[in-house]
């Protein structure tokens, strides 16, 4: 889907990206992380030609990206950023329909697409379609920004710190919405963040940058269990690696089916880190588990939660 080969981008004497090779396959959710100035946002912008590279090659769908007119390439790649950038004098429905209109879609098709995306992002079309951006909360504006990026059904969705300016509650809700969108659509997504917890929650792969270079590329579990060096360990949080590993598993993975327990129930989709907190708050050795509809599934024991998790046999990518 996307291949970067020995790509370098220099600003003056500073190498923002240094000899980078990276492949993103169809349907992957790849998260680029690293400290400020590490090259992750530049890498994202190289993919859709918002930034031109100096050396190397970038290919999309088998073709050199420089063979595409920039506007054609960008219409095949949705792009969502932290500042959203909605047109203030356009309604929500008109903002979302921007690219489909440029592509000449019939009005009825645009209207149907806008309604479907608003429903997918849990914004009632009857309530929100005719509102203006200033009438929305920050989280609602960000949902509209994501809908606009998805409107023309792009092959790839690029996202640069899309939730960075939101409060923690709204941020978690939008992370959950994005994870649901990926599961339902199978879109290829490349997202930039500096938040390691966000990366671990969302990504099927994590690519960690330092000083313009790729330091480690692998699954979340691979990075947590086989960090390539001290920088990776420290960036992930040396003192919290065990807790972060718990965040990768769910209560459903360790429930004892059909077993009763007392206490406030855990949701089966909750992660094990959340479950550990619930055990300490409630002061119990076991807790009941329910599914998304509240039906009982069994019990989770504190001892089972703390049992060793398997090491990722694949390890990190070279």
N, C-alpha and C positions, 0 to 999 in steps of 0.2 A: 504493500500500500504506500508507505513512505520510506525512502532510503536516503540517508545522509552518509556520504563517503568522503572521509578526509577533509571535512569542511572547516575552513578557518575564516574568521571575521575579525578585522583589526580596526580599532579607532585610535588614530595617532600611533603612539608607541604601545598601546595596551591591546592585548589579544583577548577580545571578549569571548571568542570561541576558538579553541585550539585543536586542530586536526581531529575533529569529531566524526566518528562513524557510529551510526545508530539506525536501526530498522524498527518500524512500527507495523505490525501485521493487521490485517482486517479484523475488526471487532475487538481489538485490544483496548484497554483503558490504561494508558501510560501516564504516569505522573512524574514531572520533572521537578526536583527539589534541590535545594542548596542555599547557602548564605546569599545575602544581597551582593550583586555584582559577580555571581559565579557563572553566568552565561545561560541560565535557564530560559529567561524571557527572550533573549536574543535568538536562541535556538528556535523557539516557537515562531518568532516573526520571520525567521529564515524560510520556514516551511511554506508560508503563503506570500512570500516576497514583499512583506512590509519592510524587510531589511534584505539587502543584497549581499551575498557572501563574496569573499575575495578569492578563495581557492577551494577546490574540491567540487563535488557535485551533489545535487539534491534531485531526487526523482519522486514523482507522484503518479500512481497508477501506471508504472512502467515507463513514464516519459520524463525527460529533463524538464524541470519546472520553468526553465527559461524559454522553452518552446511554447509555453502558454502566454497569452496576453494576461497581464496581472489581474484585470477585472474578471476575466473568465476563470482563472485559477481560484480567485477568492469567492466566486459564486459557488464553486464546488466544495468550499470549506467554510463551514460556519465559524464565526469568531465572536467570542464573548469576553468582555474585559470587566475589571473592577468598577470602572466609572460608568458602565452601562451605555451612556451616550445615546439615550432615546431622544427623538426629535420632540422638543417641548410643546410645539403647537399642533402636533398630530395626536390623534387618539391612539389607544392601545392597539386596536385592530389595524389601524393604518401603519403604525410602527412595525408590527409583526409582519405585515404583508409587503414590506419594502422590497425585498429581493424578488419574491414571486411576481410583483408588478413589473419590475425591470426585465424579468424573463418573459413577460407577455402572457402570463397565465390568465385564463378567463376569470371574471369576477366571482362567479359561483364557486370555482375551485379554490380561489383565495379565501373566500368566506368560510368554506368548509375546513380548510387547513387551519385557519386562525381559531375556529371553534375547537377543533380537535386538540390543538396545542394548549389552549387555555385550560381545557379539561384535564389534559395530561399533567399540567403544572398546578393543578388544583386551584385555578382561578375561575370562578363562575362566569361564563361568557355574558350572561344577562346582566351581571353586576359590573363587570370590568371592561368589556369590549369598547365602550364609548367613553371611558374615563380618559383623562389626560395625565401625563407623568407626574405632575405636581400634586395630583389627587391620590397618589399611591405612596405606601410606605417604602422604605429602602428595600426590604425583602421582596415586596411585590414588584418593584421596578426591576430588580435583578431577575425575577422569574420571567418578566416580559422580555428582558434582554436575552435570556436563554431561548425563549420561544422564537424570537426574531432570528437568532442564529440557526435554529432548526427549521425555519419556515420553508425553505426551498428543498428540504430533504437532502442536505449535503452529505457527501460521502465521509467527511471527516468533520469533527467538531473540535476546534482549538479554543482553549480557555486560559486566560492569563489572570491569575489571582481573582477569580470571579466573585468570591465571597469574602475577600479580605477586609472590607469596610463594614461588615454587618456584625450585629451583636451576636453573642454565642448561641442563643436559642434559635434565632432566625437562620444562622449559619448551619446549624445541625439539621434543621428542617430542609434547607435547600440541598445539603449534601445527600440526605435521604432521597429527595426528589430526583437528583441527578443519577444516583445509583439505580433508582427504579427505571429511569429513562434508558440507561445503558442496558439494563436487563431486558427491557421490553423491545428496544429497537435494534440492539446489536451494533450500534454505531461505533466507529473507531473514534476514540476520544484521546486527546493529548492535553493535559492540564498542568499548569504551572502553579506551584504553591511553595511557601516557605514553612508551612505548618506540617510537621511530620505526622501528627495524629490524623489530619485530613488525608494525607498521602496514604497512610496505612489503611484507612477506612475505604477509600475510593479505588485505589489502583490495583489492577491485576499485575502490573509491573511498576517498579520505582526506579528512576534513573537519577542518581545523585551526582551533582556537579561541585567542583571546587576550582576556582581560578580559571574558568573557561574550559576545563577538561572533565571528561566523564571519569568518575572515581569508582562507581559500582552500579551495576544494572542487574536487577533480579526481582523475584517475587518479594512481597513484604516479609514473608517468613524467612526467606533466604538472607535478606539484609539483617534481620534481627538475630538470626542464629549463626550466620557466617559473615560478619562484617569484614570487609577487605583490609581495613587498617584502623588505627586509632581515631583518625578523623571521622570515619563512618560511625564508630562506636560513640564518640562524643556528640556528633550531630544528632544521632538517634536518641541520645540521653542515656549515658552509661549507667546511671543509678536506677533507670526505669525500664530497662530492657525486658525484665520479666513481666511487668505490668503491661507493656506494649504488646508482648506476645499474647497475653490473655485477651487483648482487644481484637485479635484475629479470629478467635473461636467464638461460637455462639452457644447459648444455653442448650439449644436443641442437640448439639453435638454430644452432650454428656448427661442428658436427662435419663433417669431410671424410669422407663415407661410403666405406667399403671400404679406406681408406688405413691401412697398418700404422704402428705407432710402438712405441717401447720405454718402459718405466717402469711404475710402479704406475698402474693404470687409473683413469680418472675415471668416475663414474656419469653417465649421460646426463641424469638429473633434477637433478643438482647445479647450483647457480647459478654464474655466471661469476666471482663474487667468491671462492667456494671454489676454483674452478679456478685462479685467479691465485695463491692461496696455495700450491696444489700445485705449480705451476710453479717457484716460488721455493724451496720445500723440496727438490724433486727436482733443481733446476738443469738443466732440460731446455727445449728449444725446442718440443717437441711431446710429447703424451702420448696413449696409447690410450684409447678410450672404449668402455664396455660398457653394455648395457641393464640393467634391473632384475633379470634372471635371470643376468647375468654374460656374456651372449653378446656378442662383439665387434661394434662398429658402425662403427669407423673411428678417426680421430685428430683431436685438437684442437691447433691451432698457437697459440703465444703471440701471434704477430703478428695472427692472426685475432681472437683474444680482445680485443686492444687496439684493433682497428679501430673507428672512430666508430660509435656507435649512433644510430638515427634519432630525431629530435625528435618528440614526440607531436603530430600535426597538430591534434588536438582542443583542446589547451591546457587550461588550468584552466577550471572553471565560474565564471561571474560571481558 
